Amino acid sequence: MADSLSELEAGRSKILRQFGTLGDLRSGSICAVVRRCGKAGCHCAKPDDAGHDPQVRLTRRVNGRTVAESFPTPAAWRKAQAEIDEYHRLQRLNTELIEVNEKISKLRPLASEEGWTAQEKKRLLRSMRRLPAR
């Protein structure tokens, strides 16, 4: 990995440009669900029957709840899979960006070596009082 500040900044710029190339995306995961319809006379009601063909669904969290969406066609499933793949790409880019920014922050020199101002001390003490005791 790059060690100099200029190399890290160039790497960060490259990552930031990749954000602009992201396409449509959505969170969630796709799973197949085997189900039984519940009709007493149906073949799926028999004890050793495998049930109906699996339903392919997208599951995701919305406001703390799991929401499932079925796909009407294989094309809709392929579209959703591509969007989920793009979401995972966004997550990878975000992780890379954070990592390179942490390295840049450690290497970047301080603007000056001045001490705390009275106002900064006051603000710091106020924020520490709001923290819960451990």
Phi and psi in radians as a Rosetta constraint file:
Dihedral C 1 N 2 CA 2 C 2 CIRCULARHARMONIC -1.108 0.35
Dihedral N 2 CA 2 C 2 N 3 CIRCULARHARMONIC 2.508 0.35
Dihedral C 2 N 3 CA 3 C 3 CIRCULARHARMONIC -1.934 0.35
Dihedral N 3 CA 3 C 3 N 4 CIRCULARHARMONIC -0.501 0.35
Dihedral C 3 N 4 CA 4 C 4 CIRCULARHARMONIC -1.461 0.35
Dihedral N 4 CA 4 C 4 N 5 CIRCULARHARMONIC 2.733 0.35
Dihedral C 4 N 5 CA 5 C 5 CIRCULARHARMONIC -1.059 0.35
Dihedral N 5 CA 5 C 5 N 6 CIRCULARHARMONIC -0.733 0.35
Dihedral C 5 N 6 CA 6 C 6 CIRCULARHARMONIC -1.169 0.35
Dihedral N 6 CA 6 C 6 N 7 CIRCULARHARMONIC -0.645 0.35
Dihedral C 6 N 7 CA 7 C 7 CIRCULARHARMONIC -1.166 0.35
Dihedral N 7 CA 7 C 7 N 8 CIRCULARHARMONIC -0.717 0.35
Dihedral C 7 N 8 CA 8 C 8 CIRCULARHARMONIC -1.143 0.35
Dihedral N 8 CA 8 C 8 N 9 CIRCULARHARMONIC -0.711 0.35
Dihedral C 8 N 9 CA 9 C 9 CIRCULARHARMONIC -1.127 0.35
Dihedral N 9 CA 9 C 9 N 10 CIRCULARHARMONIC -0.651 0.35
Dihedral C 9 N 10 CA 10 C 10 CIRCULARHARMONIC -1.149 0.35
Dihedral N 10 CA 10 C 10 N 11 CIRCULARHARMONIC -0.698 0.35
Dihedral C 10 N 11 CA 11 C 11 CIRCULARHARMONIC -1.111 0.35
Dihedral N 11 CA 11 C 11 N 12 CIRCULARHARMONIC -0.695 0.35
Dihedral C 11 N 12 CA 12 C 12 CIRCULARHARMONIC -1.122 0.35
Dihedral N 12 CA 12 C 12 N 13 CIRCULARHARMONIC -0.726 0.35
Dihedral C 12 N 13 CA 13 C 13 CIRCULARHARMONIC -1.076 0.35
Dihedral N 13 CA 13 C 13 N 14 CIRCULARHARMONIC -0.686 0.35
Dihedral C 13 N 14 CA 14 C 14 CIRCULARHARMONIC -1.108 0.35
Dihedral N 14 CA 14 C 14 N 15 CIRCULARHARMONIC -0.759 0.35
Dihedral C 14 N 15 CA 15 C 15 CIRCULARHARMONIC -1.105 0.35
Dihedral N 15 CA 15 C 15 N 16 CIRCULARHARMONIC -0.781 0.35
Dihedral C 15 N 16 CA 16 C 16 CIRCULARHARMONIC -1.075 0.35
Dihedral N 16 CA 16 C 16 N 17 CIRCULARHARMONIC -0.634 0.35
Dihedral C 16 N 17 CA 17 C 17 CIRCULARHARMONIC -1.134 0.35
Dihedral N 17 CA 17 C 17 N 18 CIRCULARHARMONIC -0.586 0.35
Dihedral C 17 N 18 CA 18 C 18 CIRCULARHARMONIC -1.175 0.35
Dihedral N 18 CA 18 C 18 N 19 CIRCULARHARMONIC -0.468 0.35
Dihedral C 18 N 19 CA 19 C 19 CIRCULARHARMONIC -1.058 0.35
Dihedral N 19 CA 19 C 19 N 20 CIRCULARHARMONIC -0.615 0.35
Dihedral C 19 N 20 CA 20 C 20 CIRCULARHARMONIC -1.215 0.35
Dihedral N 20 CA 20 C 20 N 21 CIRCULARHARMONIC -0.272 0.35
Dihedral C 20 N 21 CA 21 C 21 CIRCULARHARMONIC -1.655 0.35
Dihedral N 21 CA 21 C 21 N 22 CIRCULARHARMONIC -0.011 0.35
Dihedral C 21 N 22 CA 22 C 22 CIRCULARHARMONIC -1.145 0.35
Dihedral N 22 CA 22 C 22 N 23 CIRCULARHARMONIC 2.444 0.35
Dihedral C 22 N 23 CA 23 C 23 CIRCULARHARMONIC -1.698 0.35
Dihedral N 23 CA 23 C 23 N 24 CIRCULARHARMONIC -2.781 0.35
Dihedral C 23 N 24 CA 24 C 24 CIRCULARHARMONIC -1.083 0.35
Dihedral N 24 CA 24 C 24 N 25 CIRCULARHARMONIC 2.437 0.35
Dihedral C 24 N 25 CA 25 C 25 CIRCULARHARMONIC -2.550 0.35
Dihedral N 25 CA 25 C 25 N 26 CIRCULARHARMONIC 2.764 0.35
Dihedral C 25 N 26 CA 26 C 26 CIRCULARHARMONIC -2.702 0.35
Dihedral N 26 CA 26 C 26 N 27 CIRCULARHARMONIC 2.665 0.35
Dihedral C 26 N 27 CA 27 C 27 CIRCULARHARMONIC -1.554 0.35
Dihedral N 27 CA 27 C 27 N 28 CIRCULARHARMONIC 2.892 0.35
Dihedral C 27 N 28 CA 28 C 28 CIRCULARHARMONIC 2.205 0.35
Dihedral N 28 CA 28 C 28 N 29 CIRCULARHARMONIC -3.082 0.35
Dihedral C 28 N 29 CA 29 C 29 CIRCULARHARMONIC -2.499 0.35
Dihedral N 29 CA 29 C 29 N 30 CIRCULARHARMONIC 2.690 0.35
Dihedral C 29 N 30 CA 30 C 30 CIRCULARHARMONIC -1.821 0.35
Dihedral N 30 CA 30 C 30 N 31 CIRCULARHARMONIC 2.343 0.35
Dihedral C 30 N 31 CA 31 C 31 CIRCULARHARMONIC -2.441 0.35
Dihedral N 31 CA 31 C 31 N 32 CIRCULARHARMONIC 2.825 0.35
Dihedral C 31 N 32 CA 32 C 32 CIRCULARHARMONIC -1.884 0.35
Dihedral N 32 CA 32 C 32 N 33 CIRCULARHARMONIC 2.314 0.35
Dihedral C 32 N 33 CA 33 C 33 CIRCULARHARMONIC -2.072 0.35
Dihedral N 33 CA 33 C 33 N 34 CIRCULARHARMONIC 2.106 0.35
Dihedral C 33 N 34 CA 34 C 34 CIRCULARHARMONIC -1.530 0.35
Dihedral N 34 CA 34 C 34 N 35 CIRCULARHARMONIC 2.305 0.35
Dihedral C 34 N 35 CA 35 C 35 CIRCULARHARMONIC -2.294 0.35
Dihedral N 35 CA 35 C 35 N 36 CIRCULARHARMONIC 2.874 0.35
Dihedral C 35 N 36 CA 36 C 36 CIRCULARHARMONIC -2.083 0.35
Dihedral N 36 CA 36 C 36 N 37 CIRCULARHARMONIC 2.403 0.35
Dihedral C 36 N 37 CA 37 C 37 CIRCULARHARMONIC -1.352 0.35
Dihedral N 37 CA 37 C 37 N 38 CIRCULARHARMONIC -0.409 0.35
Dihedral C 37 N 38 CA 38 C 38 CIRCULARHARMONIC 1.675 0.35
Dihedral N 38 CA 38 C 38 N 39 CIRCULARHARMONIC -0.078 0.35
Dihedral C 38 N 39 CA 39 C 39 CIRCULARHARMONIC -1.375 0.35
Dihedral N 39 CA 39 C 39 N 40 CIRCULARHARMONIC 2.275 0.35
Dihedral C 39 N 40 CA 40 C 40 CIRCULARHARMONIC -1.080 0.35
Dihedral N 40 CA 40 C 40 N 41 CIRCULARHARMONIC -0.623 0.35
Dihedral C 40 N 41 CA 41 C 41 CIRCULARHARMONIC -1.535 0.35
Dihedral N 41 CA 41 C 41 N 42 CIRCULARHARMONIC 0.007 0.35
Dihedral C 41 N 42 CA 42 C 42 CIRCULARHARMONIC -1.387 0.35
Dihedral N 42 CA 42 C 42 N 43 CIRCULARHARMONIC 2.678 0.35
Dihedral C 42 N 43 CA 43 C 43 CIRCULARHARMONIC -1.066 0.35
Dihedral N 43 CA 43 C 43 N 44 CIRCULARHARMONIC -0.489 0.35
Dihedral C 43 N 44 CA 44 C 44 CIRCULARHARMONIC -1.240 0.35
Dihedral N 44 CA 44 C 44 N 45 CIRCULARHARMONIC -0.240 0.35
Dihedral C 44 N 45 CA 45 C 45 CIRCULARHARMONIC -1.391 0.35
Dihedral N 45 CA 45 C 45 N 46 CIRCULARHARMONIC -0.237 0.35
Dihedral C 45 N 46 CA 46 C 46 CIRCULARHARMONIC -1.244 0.35
Dihedral N 46 CA 46 C 46 N 47 CIRCULARHARMONIC 2.523 0.35
Dihedral C 46 N 47 CA 47 C 47 CIRCULARHARMONIC -1.000 0.35
Dihedral N 47 CA 47 C 47 N 48 CIRCULARHARMONIC -0.722 0.35
Dihedral C 47 N 48 CA 48 C 48 CIRCULARHARMONIC -1.720 0.35
Dihedral N 48 CA 48 C 48 N 49 CIRCULARHARMONIC 0.183 0.35
Dihedral C 48 N 49 CA 49 C 49 CIRCULARHARMONIC -1.375 0.35
Dihedral N 49 CA 49 C 49 N 50 CIRCULARHARMONIC 2.513 0.35
Dihedral C 49 N 50 CA 50 C 50 CIRCULARHARMONIC -1.343 0.35
Dihedral N 50 CA 50 C 50 N 51 CIRCULARHARMONIC -0.188 0.35
Dihedral C 50 N 51 CA 51 C 51 CIRCULARHARMONIC 1.625 0.35
Dihedral N 51 CA 51 C 51 N 52 CIRCULARHARMONIC -2.969 0.35
Dihedral C 51 N 52 CA 52 C 52 CIRCULARHARMONIC -1.389 0.35
Dihedral N 52 CA 52 C 52 N 53 CIRCULARHARMONIC 2.948 0.35
Dihedral C 52 N 53 CA 53 C 53 CIRCULARHARMONIC -0.967 0.35
Dihedral N 53 CA 53 C 53 N 54 CIRCULARHARMONIC 2.604 0.35
Dihedral C 53 N 54 CA 54 C 54 CIRCULARHARMONIC -1.141 0.35
Dihedral N 54 CA 54 C 54 N 55 CIRCULARHARMONIC 2.526 0.35
Dihedral C 54 N 55 CA 55 C 55 CIRCULARHARMONIC -1.697 0.35
Dihedral N 55 CA 55 C 55 N 56 CIRCULARHARMONIC 2.288 0.35
Dihedral C 55 N 56 CA 56 C 56 CIRCULARHARMONIC -1.590 0.35
Dihedral N 56 CA 56 C 56 N 57 CIRCULARHARMONIC 2.213 0.35
Dihedral C 56 N 57 CA 57 C 57 CIRCULARHARMONIC -2.314 0.35
Dihedral N 57 CA 57 C 57 N 58 CIRCULARHARMONIC 2.657 0.35
Dihedral C 57 N 58 CA 58 C 58 CIRCULARHARMONIC -1.745 0.35
Dihedral N 58 CA 58 C 58 N 59 CIRCULARHARMONIC 2.214 0.35
Dihedral C 58 N 59 CA 59 C 59 CIRCULARHARMONIC -2.019 0.35
Dihedral N 59 CA 59 C 59 N 60 CIRCULARHARMONIC 2.442 0.35
Dihedral C 59 N 60 CA 60 C 60 CIRCULARHARMONIC -2.699 0.35
Dihedral N 60 CA 60 C 60 N 61 CIRCULARHARMONIC 2.881 0.35
Dihedral C 60 N 61 CA 61 C 61 CIRCULARHARMONIC -1.700 0.35
Dihedral N 61 CA 61 C 61 N 62 CIRCULARHARMONIC 2.269 0.35
Dihedral C 61 N 62 CA 62 C 62 CIRCULARHARMONIC -2.299 0.35
Dihedral N 62 CA 62 C 62 N 63 CIRCULARHARMONIC 2.060 0.35
Dihedral C 62 N 63 CA 63 C 63 CIRCULARHARMONIC 0.883 0.35
Dihedral N 63 CA 63 C 63 N 64 CIRCULARHARMONIC 0.754 0.35
Dihedral C 63 N 64 CA 64 C 64 CIRCULARHARMONIC 1.425 0.35
Dihedral N 64 CA 64 C 64 N 65 CIRCULARHARMONIC 0.001 0.35
Dihedral C 64 N 65 CA 65 C 65 CIRCULARHARMONIC -2.034 0.35
Dihedral N 65 CA 65 C 65 N 66 CIRCULARHARMONIC 2.597 0.35
Dihedral C 65 N 66 CA 66 C 66 CIRCULARHARMONIC -1.473 0.35
Dihedral N 66 CA 66 C 66 N 67 CIRCULARHARMONIC 2.245 0.35
Dihedral C 66 N 67 CA 67 C 67 CIRCULARHARMONIC -2.041 0.35
Dihedral N 67 CA 67 C 67 N 68 CIRCULARHARMONIC 2.355 0.35
Dihedral C 67 N 68 CA 68 C 68 CIRCULARHARMONIC -1.986 0.35
Dihedral N 68 CA 68 C 68 N 69 CIRCULARHARMONIC 2.444 0.35
Dihedral C 68 N 69 CA 69 C 69 CIRCULARHARMONIC -2.276 0.35
Dihedral N 69 CA 69 C 69 N 70 CIRCULARHARMONIC 2.218 0.35
Dihedral C 69 N 70 CA 70 C 70 CIRCULARHARMONIC -1.562 0.35
Dihedral N 70 CA 70 C 70 N 71 CIRCULARHARMONIC 2.736 0.35
Dihedral C 70 N 71 CA 71 C 71 CIRCULARHARMONIC -1.830 0.35
Dihedral N 71 CA 71 C 71 N 72 CIRCULARHARMONIC 2.201 0.35
Dihedral C 71 N 72 CA 72 C 72 CIRCULARHARMONIC -1.279 0.35
Dihedral N 72 CA 72 C 72 N 73 CIRCULARHARMONIC -0.466 0.35
Dihedral C 72 N 73 CA 73 C 73 CIRCULARHARMONIC -2.459 0.35
Dihedral N 73 CA 73 C 73 N 74 CIRCULARHARMONIC 2.812 0.35
Dihedral C 73 N 74 CA 74 C 74 CIRCULARHARMONIC -1.072 0.35
Dihedral N 74 CA 74 C 74 N 75 CIRCULARHARMONIC -0.553 0.35
Dihedral C 74 N 75 CA 75 C 75 CIRCULARHARMONIC -1.124 0.35
Dihedral N 75 CA 75 C 75 N 76 CIRCULARHARMONIC -0.679 0.35
Dihedral C 75 N 76 CA 76 C 76 CIRCULARHARMONIC -1.140 0.35
Dihedral N 76 CA 76 C 76 N 77 CIRCULARHARMONIC -0.671 0.35
Dihedral C 76 N 77 CA 77 C 77 CIRCULARHARMONIC -1.117 0.35
Dihedral N 77 CA 77 C 77 N 78 CIRCULARHARMONIC -0.799 0.35
Dihedral C 77 N 78 CA 78 C 78 CIRCULARHARMONIC -1.087 0.35
Dihedral N 78 CA 78 C 78 N 79 CIRCULARHARMONIC -0.717 0.35
Dihedral C 78 N 79 CA 79 C 79 CIRCULARHARMONIC -1.076 0.35
Dihedral N 79 CA 79 C 79 N 80 CIRCULARHARMONIC -0.808 0.35
Dihedral C 79 N 80 CA 80 C 80 CIRCULARHARMONIC -1.110 0.35
Dihedral N 80 CA 80 C 80 N 81 CIRCULARHARMONIC -0.695 0.35
Dihedral C 80 N 81 CA 81 C 81 CIRCULARHARMONIC -1.106 0.35
Dihedral N 81 CA 81 C 81 N 82 CIRCULARHARMONIC -0.720 0.35
Dihedral C 81 N 82 CA 82 C 82 CIRCULARHARMONIC -1.113 0.35
Dihedral N 82 CA 82 C 82 N 83 CIRCULARHARMONIC -0.685 0.35
Dihedral C 82 N 83 CA 83 C 83 CIRCULARHARMONIC -1.185 0.35
Dihedral N 83 CA 83 C 83 N 84 CIRCULARHARMONIC -0.654 0.35
Dihedral C 83 N 84 CA 84 C 84 CIRCULARHARMONIC -1.178 0.35
Dihedral N 84 CA 84 C 84 N 85 CIRCULARHARMONIC -0.713 0.35
Dihedral C 84 N 85 CA 85 C 85 CIRCULARHARMONIC -1.039 0.35
Dihedral N 85 CA 85 C 85 N 86 CIRCULARHARMONIC -0.692 0.35
Dihedral C 85 N 86 CA 86 C 86 CIRCULARHARMONIC -1.185 0.35
Dihedral N 86 CA 86 C 86 N 87 CIRCULARHARMONIC -0.616 0.35
Dihedral C 86 N 87 CA 87 C 87 CIRCULARHARMONIC -1.111 0.35
Dihedral N 87 CA 87 C 87 N 88 CIRCULARHARMONIC -0.728 0.35
Dihedral C 87 N 88 CA 88 C 88 CIRCULARHARMONIC -1.129 0.35
Dihedral N 88 CA 88 C 88 N 89 CIRCULARHARMONIC -0.617 0.35
Dihedral C 88 N 89 CA 89 C 89 CIRCULARHARMONIC -1.100 0.35
Dihedral N 89 CA 89 C 89 N 90 CIRCULARHARMONIC -0.743 0.35
Dihedral C 89 N 90 CA 90 C 90 CIRCULARHARMONIC -1.016 0.35
Dihedral N 90 CA 90 C 90 N 91 CIRCULARHARMONIC -0.768 0.35
Dihedral C 90 N 91 CA 91 C 91 CIRCULARHARMONIC -1.100 0.35
Dihedral N 91 CA 91 C 91 N 92 CIRCULARHARMONIC -0.724 0.35
Dihedral C 91 N 92 CA 92 C 92 CIRCULARHARMONIC -1.123 0.35
Dihedral N 92 CA 92 C 92 N 93 CIRCULARHARMONIC -0.759 0.35
Dihedral C 92 N 93 CA 93 C 93 CIRCULARHARMONIC -1.082 0.35
Dihedral N 93 CA 93 C 93 N 94 CIRCULARHARMONIC -0.722 0.35
Dihedral C 93 N 94 CA 94 C 94 CIRCULARHARMONIC -1.078 0.35
Dihedral N 94 CA 94 C 94 N 95 CIRCULARHARMONIC -0.758 0.35
Dihedral C 94 N 95 CA 95 C 95 CIRCULARHARMONIC -1.095 0.35
Dihedral N 95 CA 95 C 95 N 96 CIRCULARHARMONIC -0.781 0.35
Dihedral C 95 N 96 CA 96 C 96 CIRCULARHARMONIC -1.077 0.35
Dihedral N 96 CA 96 C 96 N 97 CIRCULARHARMONIC -0.741 0.35
Dihedral C 96 N 97 CA 97 C 97 CIRCULARHARMONIC -1.103 0.35
Dihedral N 97 CA 97 C 97 N 98 CIRCULARHARMONIC -0.754 0.35
Dihedral C 97 N 98 CA 98 C 98 CIRCULARHARMONIC -1.113 0.35
Dihedral N 98 CA 98 C 98 N 99 CIRCULARHARMONIC -0.762 0.35
Dihedral C 98 N 99 CA 99 C 99 CIRCULARHARMONIC -1.065 0.35
Dihedral N 99 CA 99 C 99 N 100 CIRCULARHARMONIC -0.807 0.35
Dihedral C 99 N 100 CA 100 C 100 CIRCULARHARMONIC -1.215 0.35
Dihedral N 100 CA 100 C 100 N 101 CIRCULARHARMONIC -0.610 0.35
Dihedral C 100 N 101 CA 101 C 101 CIRCULARHARMONIC -1.175 0.35
Dihedral N 101 CA 101 C 101 N 102 CIRCULARHARMONIC -0.615 0.35
Dihedral C 101 N 102 CA 102 C 102 CIRCULARHARMONIC -1.118 0.35
Dihedral N 102 CA 102 C 102 N 103 CIRCULARHARMONIC -0.707 0.35
Dihedral C 102 N 103 CA 103 C 103 CIRCULARHARMONIC -1.150 0.35
Dihedral N 103 CA 103 C 103 N 104 CIRCULARHARMONIC -0.721 0.35
Dihedral C 103 N 104 CA 104 C 104 CIRCULARHARMONIC -1.098 0.35
Dihedral N 104 CA 104 C 104 N 105 CIRCULARHARMONIC -0.759 0.35
Dihedral C 104 N 105 CA 105 C 105 CIRCULARHARMONIC -1.051 0.35
Dihedral N 105 CA 105 C 105 N 106 CIRCULARHARMONIC -0.660 0.35
Dihedral C 105 N 106 CA 106 C 106 CIRCULARHARMONIC -1.235 0.35
Dihedral N 106 CA 106 C 106 N 107 CIRCULARHARMONIC -0.565 0.35
Dihedral C 106 N 107 CA 107 C 107 CIRCULARHARMONIC -1.530 0.35
Dihedral N 107 CA 107 C 107 N 108 CIRCULARHARMONIC -0.457 0.35
Dihedral C 107 N 108 CA 108 C 108 CIRCULARHARMONIC -1.189 0.35
Dihedral N 108 CA 108 C 108 N 109 CIRCULARHARMONIC 2.289 0.35
Dihedral C 108 N 109 CA 109 C 109 CIRCULARHARMONIC -1.258 0.35
Dihedral N 109 CA 109 C 109 N 110 CIRCULARHARMONIC 2.738 0.35
Dihedral C 109 N 110 CA 110 C 110 CIRCULARHARMONIC -1.232 0.35
Dihedral N 110 CA 110 C 110 N 111 CIRCULARHARMONIC 2.625 0.35
Dihedral C 110 N 111 CA 111 C 111 CIRCULARHARMONIC -1.185 0.35
Dihedral N 111 CA 111 C 111 N 112 CIRCULARHARMONIC -0.712 0.35
Dihedral C 111 N 112 CA 112 C 112 CIRCULARHARMONIC -2.743 0.35
Dihedral N 112 CA 112 C 112 N 113 CIRCULARHARMONIC 2.905 0.35
Dihedral C 112 N 113 CA 113 C 113 CIRCULARHARMONIC -1.866 0.35
Dihedral N 113 CA 113 C 113 N 114 CIRCULARHARMONIC 0.661 0.35
Dihedral C 113 N 114 CA 114 C 114 CIRCULARHARMONIC -1.356 0.35
Dihedral N 114 CA 114 C 114 N 115 CIRCULARHARMONIC 2.750 0.35
Dihedral C 114 N 115 CA 115 C 115 CIRCULARHARMONIC -1.425 0.35
Dihedral N 115 CA 115 C 115 N 116 CIRCULARHARMONIC -3.105 0.35
Dihedral C 115 N 116 CA 116 C 116 CIRCULARHARMONIC -1.187 0.35
Dihedral N 116 CA 116 C 116 N 117 CIRCULARHARMONIC 2.435 0.35
Dihedral C 116 N 117 CA 117 C 117 CIRCULARHARMONIC -1.463 0.35
Dihedral N 117 CA 117 C 117 N 118 CIRCULARHARMONIC 2.831 0.35
Dihedral C 117 N 118 CA 118 C 118 CIRCULARHARMONIC -1.056 0.35
Dihedral N 118 CA 118 C 118 N 119 CIRCULARHARMONIC -0.678 0.35
Dihedral C 118 N 119 CA 119 C 119 CIRCULARHARMONIC -1.164 0.35
Dihedral N 119 CA 119 C 119 N 120 CIRCULARHARMONIC -0.703 0.35
Dihedral C 119 N 120 CA 120 C 120 CIRCULARHARMONIC -1.142 0.35
Dihedral N 120 CA 120 C 120 N 121 CIRCULARHARMONIC -0.707 0.35
Dihedral C 120 N 121 CA 121 C 121 CIRCULARHARMONIC -1.075 0.35
Dihedral N 121 CA 121 C 121 N 122 CIRCULARHARMONIC -0.772 0.35
Dihedral C 121 N 122 CA 122 C 122 CIRCULARHARMONIC -1.066 0.35
Dihedral N 122 CA 122 C 122 N 123 CIRCULARHARMONIC -0.807 0.35
Dihedral C 122 N 123 CA 123 C 123 CIRCULARHARMONIC -1.102 0.35
Dihedral N 123 CA 123 C 123 N 124 CIRCULARHARMONIC -0.719 0.35
Dihedral C 123 N 124 CA 124 C 124 CIRCULARHARMONIC -1.119 0.35
Dihedral N 124 CA 124 C 124 N 125 CIRCULARHARMONIC -0.805 0.35
Dihedral C 124 N 125 CA 125 C 125 CIRCULARHARMONIC -1.107 0.35
Dihedral N 125 CA 125 C 125 N 126 CIRCULARHARMONIC -0.698 0.35
Dihedral C 125 N 126 CA 126 C 126 CIRCULARHARMONIC -1.098 0.35
Dihedral N 126 CA 126 C 126 N 127 CIRCULARHARMONIC -0.748 0.35
Dihedral C 126 N 127 CA 127 C 127 CIRCULARHARMONIC -1.186 0.35
Dihedral N 127 CA 127 C 127 N 128 CIRCULARHARMONIC -0.570 0.35
Dihedral C 127 N 128 CA 128 C 128 CIRCULARHARMONIC -1.245 0.35
Dihedral N 128 CA 128 C 128 N 129 CIRCULARHARMONIC -0.549 0.35
Dihedral C 128 N 129 CA 129 C 129 CIRCULARHARMONIC -1.168 0.35
Dihedral N 129 CA 129 C 129 N 130 CIRCULARHARMONIC -0.495 0.35
Dihedral C 129 N 130 CA 130 C 130 CIRCULARHARMONIC -1.368 0.35
Dihedral N 130 CA 130 C 130 N 131 CIRCULARHARMONIC -0.293 0.35
Dihedral C 130 N 131 CA 131 C 131 CIRCULARHARMONIC -1.275 0.35
Dihedral N 131 CA 131 C 131 N 132 CIRCULARHARMONIC 2.490 0.35
Dihedral C 131 N 132 CA 132 C 132 CIRCULARHARMONIC -1.211 0.35
Dihedral N 132 CA 132 C 132 N 133 CIRCULARHARMONIC 2.525 0.35
Dihedral C 132 N 133 CA 133 C 133 CIRCULARHARMONIC -1.232 0.35
Dihedral N 133 CA 133 C 133 N 134 CIRCULARHARMONIC 2.515 0.35
